[in-house]
Amino acid sequence: MKFAIALFSPPHSPAARRALRFAEAALESGHEIVQLFLYQDGVHSASANIVAAQDELNLSEQWGQFITHHGLDGVVCIAAGLRRGVLDQQEAKRYQRPAANLAAGWELSGLGQLHEASQQADRLVCFGGH
């Protein structure tokens, strides 16, 4: 089965943990992930500046390692990212911000990417949100 996964909640949330565990289990079970899409507060999981407390899981780091290790398509909604200060080099320069903080492995793109991924997938699975 092909999955598109959308995460709407920040990295310190139970939903972010569940999404990562679901993604890991899906691949371990032989399924395919066509895309991981971060939207709303989920975009914080792609920030290279997240520092987790020593006694907490660093889900941002784990997400980055996961997508890099498996060569997955990790997409951050550009509108949600800009609104929350998650920028790549190009957007930081464009908006004259002092630094980029988009973690390696992620790319900024439009919401249309999620639509396209949902068309390619058998299931769109969403975590978090209101």
TORPA-4810 file (N, C-alpha, C, O; in nm, 3 decimals):
<nodes>
NODE_1_0.084_-0.118_0.000_0.000_0.000_0.000_0.089_0.125_0.000_0.196_0.126_0.062_M
NODE_2_0.045_0.226_-0.069_0.117_0.354_-0.075_0.048_0.454_0.016_-0.074_0.474_0.009_K
NODE_3_0.128_0.518_0.102_0.075_0.617_0.195_0.133_0.756_0.167_0.251_0.770_0.133_F
NODE_4_0.049_0.856_0.181_0.093_0.995_0.193_0.061_1.030_0.338_-0.049_1.003_0.387_A
NODE_5_0.156_1.091_0.407_0.138_1.122_0.549_0.148_1.273_0.567_0.242_1.337_0.519_I
NODE_6_0.050_1.329_0.636_0.050_1.473_0.665_0.053_1.491_0.816_-0.023_1.428_0.889_A
NODE_7_0.142_1.577_0.863_0.155_1.608_1.005_0.118_1.754_1.027_0.176_1.844_0.965_L
NODE_8_0.022_1.777_1.116_-0.029_1.911_1.145_0.016_1.964_1.280_-0.003_2.082_1.309_F
NODE_9_0.075_1.880_1.364_0.108_1.916_1.502_0.258_1.935_1.521_0.337_1.880_1.446_S
NODE_10_0.297_2.014_1.622_0.439_2.043_1.646_0.516_1.919_1.693_0.456_1.819_1.733_P
NODE_11_0.649_1.925_1.686_0.732_1.809_1.716_0.723_1.757_1.859_0.756_1.641_1.883_P
NODE_12_0.682_1.837_1.952_0.673_1.793_2.092_0.537_1.732_2.126_0.507_1.706_2.243_H
NODE_13_0.454_1.709_2.026_0.318_1.659_2.049_0.310_1.507_2.035_0.391_1.445_1.966_S
NODE_14_0.210_1.447_2.102_0.187_1.303_2.083_0.157_1.268_1.937_0.196_1.161_1.889_P
NODE_15_0.090_1.357_1.866_0.058_1.330_1.725_0.184_1.316_1.641_0.189_1.231_1.551_A
NODE_16_0.287_1.395_1.668_0.412_1.387_1.593_0.481_1.254_1.620_0.538_1.193_1.529_A
NODE_17_0.477_1.209_1.745_0.534_1.078_1.779_0.459_0.965_1.708_0.519_0.874_1.652_R
NODE_18_0.327_0.973_1.712_0.245_0.870_1.646_0.270_0.868_1.495_0.277_0.760_1.435_R
NODE_19_0.284_0.984_1.434_0.308_0.991_1.290_0.441_0.925_1.255_0.449_0.849_1.158_A
NODE_20_0.544_0.953_1.332_0.674_0.894_1.305_0.670_0.743_1.325_0.724_0.668_1.243_L
NODE_21_0.608_0.697_1.431_0.598_0.552_1.456_0.516_0.484_1.347_0.548_0.373_1.305_R
NODE_22_0.410_0.549_1.302_0.330_0.494_1.193_0.416_0.482_1.067_0.414_0.378_1.000_F
NODE_23_0.490_0.587_1.035_0.574_0.586_0.914_0.679_0.475_0.923_0.703_0.404_0.825_A
NODE_24_0.742_0.461_1.039_0.841_0.355_1.057_0.777_0.217_1.038_0.831_0.131_0.968_E
NODE_25_0.661_0.197_1.101_0.592_0.068_1.090_0.547_0.039_0.948_0.552_-0.075_0.902_A
NODE_26_0.503_0.142_0.877_0.459_0.123_0.739_0.574_0.071_0.652_0.557_-0.024_0.577_A
NODE_27_0.690_0.134_0.664_0.804_0.089_0.583_0.851_-0.050_0.626_0.886_-0.132_0.542_L
NODE_28_0.853_-0.075_0.757_0.895_-0.206_0.807_0.802_-0.317_0.759_0.843_-0.432_0.745_E
NODE_29_0.676_-0.281_0.733_0.578_-0.379_0.687_0.575_-0.394_0.535_0.493_-0.468_0.481_S
NODE_30_0.666_-0.323_0.468_0.674_-0.336_0.323_0.589_-0.239_0.244_0.579_-0.251_0.122_G
NODE_31_0.529_-0.143_0.311_0.450_-0.042_0.241_0.541_0.069_0.191_0.660_0.073_0.223_H
NODE_32_0.484_0.158_0.113_0.559_0.270_0.054_0.502_0.401_0.106_0.382_0.414_0.127_E
NODE_33_0.591_0.498_0.127_0.548_0.632_0.163_0.583_0.722_0.046_0.700_0.742_0.014_I
NODE_34_0.479_0.777_-0.019_0.505_0.861_-0.136_0.545_1.002_-0.095_0.613_1.072_-0.170_V
NODE_35_0.502_1.044_0.026_0.540_1.178_0.072_0.506_1.195_0.219_0.408_1.142_0.270_Q
NODE_36_0.592_1.272_0.286_0.565_1.323_0.421_0.545_1.472_0.405_0.634_1.542_0.357_L
NODE_37_0.431_1.521_0.444_0.397_1.662_0.425_0.373_1.727_0.560_0.290_1.680_0.638_F
NODE_38_0.446_1.833_0.588_0.430_1.907_0.713_0.348_2.032_0.686_0.378_2.110_0.595_L
NODE_39_0.243_2.051_0.767_0.151_2.162_0.748_0.116_2.221_0.885_0.136_2.155_0.987_Y
NODE_40_0.066_2.341_0.888_0.032_2.413_1.011_0.151_2.406_1.107_0.264_2.431_1.065_Q
NODE_41_0.129_2.372_1.235_0.240_2.367_1.331_0.334_2.249_1.308_0.440_2.242_1.368_D
NODE_42_0.295_2.158_1.221_0.383_2.046_1.187_0.512_2.091_1.121_0.611_2.018_1.123_G
NODE_43_0.513_2.211_1.062_0.633_2.259_0.994_0.751_2.276_1.089_0.866_2.275_1.046_V
NODE_44_0.722_2.291_1.218_0.831_2.305_1.316_0.918_2.180_1.322_1.034_2.187_1.364_H
NODE_45_0.866_2.066_1.280_0.946_1.943_1.278_1.060_1.950_1.177_1.152_1.868_1.182_S
NODE_46_1.054_2.045_1.086_1.160_2.060_0.986_1.258_2.171_1.021_1.344_2.206_0.940_A
NODE_47_1.246_2.226_1.140_1.338_2.332_1.181_1.466_2.271_1.235_1.462_2.181_1.320_S
NODE_48_1.578_2.319_1.187_1.708_2.273_1.235_1.741_2.335_1.371_1.843_2.300_1.431_A
NODE_49_1.659_2.427_1.419_1.688_2.498_1.544_1.613_2.444_1.665_1.622_2.503_1.773_N
NODE_50_1.540_2.337_1.651_1.468_2.278_1.764_1.570_2.213_1.857_1.655_2.135_1.814_I
NODE_51_1.560_2.245_1.985_1.644_2.182_2.087_1.550_2.117_2.188_1.476_2.185_2.259_V
NODE_52_1.554_1.986_2.193_1.469_1.913_2.288_1.541_1.904_2.423_1.664_1.900_2.430_A
NODE_53_1.462_1.900_2.529_1.519_1.880_2.662_1.590_1.745_2.665_1.557_1.654_2.590_A
NODE_54_1.689_1.733_2.753_1.770_1.610_2.758_1.688_1.485_2.785_1.725_1.376_2.741_Q
NODE_55_1.578_1.499_2.856_1.497_1.382_2.889_1.380_1.361_2.793_1.291_1.281_2.820_D
NODE_56_1.381_1.432_2.680_1.275_1.419_2.580_1.332_1.371_2.447_1.450_1.390_2.417_E
NODE_57_1.245_1.309_2.369_1.284_1.269_2.234_1.300_1.393_2.147_1.221_1.487_2.157_L
NODE_58_1.400_1.393_2.062_1.416_1.502_1.967_1.351_1.456_1.836_1.418_1.405_1.746_N
NODE_59_1.219_1.476_1.827_1.146_1.428_1.710_1.185_1.498_1.582_1.180_1.438_1.474_L
NODE_60_1.223_1.624_1.590_1.268_1.693_1.469_1.390_1.622_1.411_1.398_1.598_1.291_S
NODE_61_1.483_1.591_1.497_1.604_1.521_1.453_1.570_1.381_1.401_1.624_1.338_1.299_E
NODE_62_1.480_1.312_1.471_1.441_1.178_1.427_1.370_1.181_1.291_1.394_1.094_1.207_Q
NODE_63_1.284_1.281_1.269_1.219_1.294_1.138_1.323_1.314_1.029_1.318_1.250_0.924_W
NODE_64_1.418_1.403_1.054_1.522_1.430_0.955_1.602_1.306_0.922_1.629_1.278_0.805_G
NODE_65_1.641_1.231_1.024_1.716_1.108_1.001_1.632_1.006_0.925_1.682_0.936_0.837_Q
NODE_66_1.505_0.999_0.960_1.416_0.902_0.896_1.401_0.930_0.746_1.416_0.839_0.665_F
NODE_67_1.373_1.055_0.710_1.353_1.083_0.567_1.483_1.071_0.488_1.484_1.028_0.373_I
NODE_68_1.594_1.110_0.552_1.723_1.099_0.484_1.762_0.952_0.465_1.802_0.912_0.357_T
NODE_69_1.749_0.874_0.570_1.786_0.732_0.565_1.706_0.655_0.460_1.759_0.568_0.392_H
NODE_70_1.578_0.687_0.449_1.491_0.614_0.356_1.474_0.685_0.221_1.402_0.634_0.134_H
NODE_71_1.537_0.800_0.204_1.527_0.873_0.078_1.386_0.916_0.045_1.343_0.910_-0.070_G
NODE_72_1.312_0.961_0.148_1.172_0.997_0.129_1.155_1.142_0.086_1.243_1.225_0.105_L
NODE_73_1.041_1.168_0.028_1.003_1.303_-0.015_0.945_1.376_0.106_0.830_1.354_0.143_D
NODE_74_1.025_1.463_0.167_0.981_1.540_0.283_0.950_1.683_0.241_1.040_1.756_0.201_G
NODE_75_0.825_1.721_0.249_0.781_1.852_0.200_0.721_1.934_0.314_0.643_1.883_0.394_V
NODE_76_0.761_2.060_0.319_0.709_2.155_0.418_0.625_2.258_0.342_0.672_2.318_0.246_V
NODE_77_0.502_2.279_0.386_0.418_2.380_0.323_0.487_2.515_0.333_0.517_2.561_0.443_C
NODE_78_0.511_2.577_0.221_0.587_2.702_0.220_0.512_2.814_0.292_0.573_2.892_0.365_I
NODE_79_0.380_2.824_0.273_0.304_2.930_0.340_0.307_2.912_0.491_0.328_3.009_0.565_A
NODE_80_0.285_2.790_0.538_0.288_2.763_0.682_0.428_2.781_0.737_0.446_2.830_0.848_A
NODE_81_0.528_2.741_0.659_0.667_2.757_0.702_0.706_2.903_0.716_0.764_2.941_0.817_G
NODE_82_0.674_2.983_0.617_0.707_3.126_0.623_0.638_3.192_0.742_0.698_3.273_0.813_L
NODE_83_0.513_3.159_0.763_0.435_3.216_0.873_0.496_3.183_1.009_0.483_3.259_1.105_R
NODE_84_0.564_3.066_1.017_0.619_3.020_1.144_0.771_3.030_1.150_0.834_2.979_1.243_R
NODE_85_0.831_3.097_1.051_0.974_3.121_1.054_1.060_3.002_1.015_1.177_2.996_1.055_G
NODE_86_1.006_2.909_0.939_1.085_2.796_0.889_1.120_2.829_0.743_1.035_2.823_0.655_V
NODE_87_1.247_2.863_0.720_1.291_2.916_0.591_1.410_2.838_0.537_1.497_2.795_0.613_L
NODE_88_1.414_2.822_0.406_1.535_2.771_0.343_1.622_2.891_0.304_1.582_3.005_0.327_D
NODE_89_1.737_2.866_0.245_1.829_2.975_0.208_1.764_3.075_0.113_1.779_3.196_0.129_Q
NODE_90_1.694_3.023_0.014_1.632_3.109_-0.086_1.528_3.203_-0.024_1.526_3.322_-0.054_Q
NODE_91_1.442_3.150_0.063_1.338_3.233_0.125_1.397_3.329_0.228_1.347_3.440_0.243_E
NODE_92_1.501_3.288_0.298_1.566_3.378_0.394_1.624_3.498_0.320_1.613_3.612_0.366_A
NODE_93_1.686_3.472_0.206_1.742_3.582_0.125_1.630_3.668_0.068_1.637_3.791_0.071_K
NODE_94_1.527_3.604_0.016_1.415_3.675_-0.045_1.348_3.772_0.052_1.314_3.885_0.015_R
NODE_95_1.331_3.727_0.177_1.264_3.811_0.277_1.361_3.882_0.371_1.322_3.936_0.474_Y
NODE_96_1.488_3.881_0.332_1.593_3.951_0.406_1.596_3.912_0.554_1.599_3.998_0.642_Q
NODE_97_1.594_3.783_0.578_1.605_3.730_0.713_1.750_3.689_0.738_1.820_3.653_0.643_R
NODE_98_1.795_3.694_0.863_1.937_3.670_0.891_1.985_3.527_0.870_2.105_3.504_0.854_P
NODE_99_1.894_3.430_0.871_1.939_3.291_0.859_1.827_3.201_0.810_1.708_3.231_0.825_A
NODE_100_1.868_3.091_0.752_1.776_2.984_0.714_1.782_2.878_0.823_1.885_2.860_0.889_A
NODE_101_1.672_2.808_0.843_1.671_2.703_0.946_1.601_2.576_0.902_1.570_2.491_0.986_N
NODE_102_1.576_2.561_0.774_1.513_2.438_0.725_1.616_2.326_0.733_1.725_2.337_0.677_L
NODE_103_1.582_2.220_0.804_1.674_2.107_0.823_1.698_2.034_0.692_1.615_2.037_0.600_A
NODE_104_1.811_1.968_0.685_1.847_1.889_0.567_1.742_1.781_0.542_1.686_1.723_0.635_A
NODE_105_1.716_1.755_0.415_1.622_1.651_0.376_1.482_1.703_0.346_1.405_1.636_0.278_G
NODE_106_1.449_1.821_0.394_1.316_1.880_0.372_1.323_1.983_0.261_1.428_2.042_0.236_W
NODE_107_1.210_2.004_0.194_1.201_2.110_0.093_1.073_2.189_0.116_0.971_2.133_0.158_E
NODE_108_1.078_2.317_0.088_0.959_2.401_0.093_0.886_2.391_-0.040_0.948_2.396_-0.146_L
NODE_109_0.754_2.375_-0.033_0.675_2.370_-0.155_0.530_2.401_-0.121_0.496_2.418_-0.004_S
NODE_110_0.448_2.408_-0.220_0.309_2.447_-0.201_0.218_2.332_-0.159_0.256_2.215_-0.166_G
NODE_111_0.099_2.369_-0.116_-0.002_2.274_-0.073_-0.043_2.180_-0.187_-0.092_2.070_-0.162_L
NODE_112_-0.022_2.224_-0.309_-0.051_2.139_-0.424_0.028_2.008_-0.422_-0.016_1.908_-0.478_G
NODE_113_0.144_2.010_-0.356_0.224_1.888_-0.344_0.149_1.781_-0.265_0.156_1.662_-0.298_Q
NODE_114_0.078_1.824_-0.161_0.000_1.729_-0.081_-0.113_1.671_-0.165_-0.141_1.551_-0.159_L
NODE_115_-0.177_1.756_-0.243_-0.284_1.708_-0.331_-0.230_1.605_-0.429_-0.291_1.500_-0.448_H
NODE_116_-0.118_1.635_-0.489_-0.058_1.543_-0.585_-0.020_1.411_-0.518_-0.045_1.304_-0.573_E
NODE_117_0.039_1.419_-0.400_0.078_1.298_-0.327_-0.044_1.214_-0.291_-0.040_1.091_-0.298_A
NODE_118_-0.152_1.281_-0.253_-0.274_1.207_-0.217_-0.334_1.136_-0.339_-0.400_1.033_-0.325_S
NODE_119_-0.310_1.191_-0.457_-0.357_1.126_-0.580_-0.273_1.002_-0.614_-0.323_0.906_-0.672_Q
NODE_120_-0.145_1.007_-0.578_-0.054_0.894_-0.605_-0.068_0.784_-0.500_-0.037_0.668_-0.528_Q
NODE_121_-0.113_0.819_-0.380_-0.120_0.724_-0.269_-0.253_0.650_-0.266_-0.353_0.696_-0.321_A
NODE_122_-0.251_0.536_-0.201_-0.375_0.463_-0.175_-0.449_0.525_-0.056_-0.572_0.522_-0.050_D
NODE_123_-0.372_0.579_0.037_-0.429_0.639_0.157_-0.352_0.765_0.197_-0.229_0.768_0.192_R
NODE_124_-0.426_0.868_0.236_-0.369_0.986_0.297_-0.399_0.974_0.446_-0.515_0.967_0.486_L
NODE_125_-0.294_0.971_0.527_-0.310_0.957_0.672_-0.263_1.088_0.736_-0.149_1.130_0.716_V
NODE_126_-0.352_1.151_0.813_-0.322_1.280_0.875_-0.309_1.264_1.026_-0.384_1.190_1.089_C
NODE_127_-0.212_1.335_1.083_-0.189_1.334_1.227_-0.193_1.476_1.280_-0.130_1.566_1.225_F
NODE_128_-0.268_1.495_1.389_-0.276_1.625_1.454_-0.382_1.712_1.392_-0.472_1.665_1.322_G
NODE_129_-0.371_1.840_1.420_-0.470_1.935_1.370_-0.577_1.959_1.472_-0.570_1.911_1.585_G
NODE_130_-0.676_2.034_1.432_-0.782_2.072_1.527_-0.913_2.011_1.487_-1.014_2.031_1.554_H
</nodes>
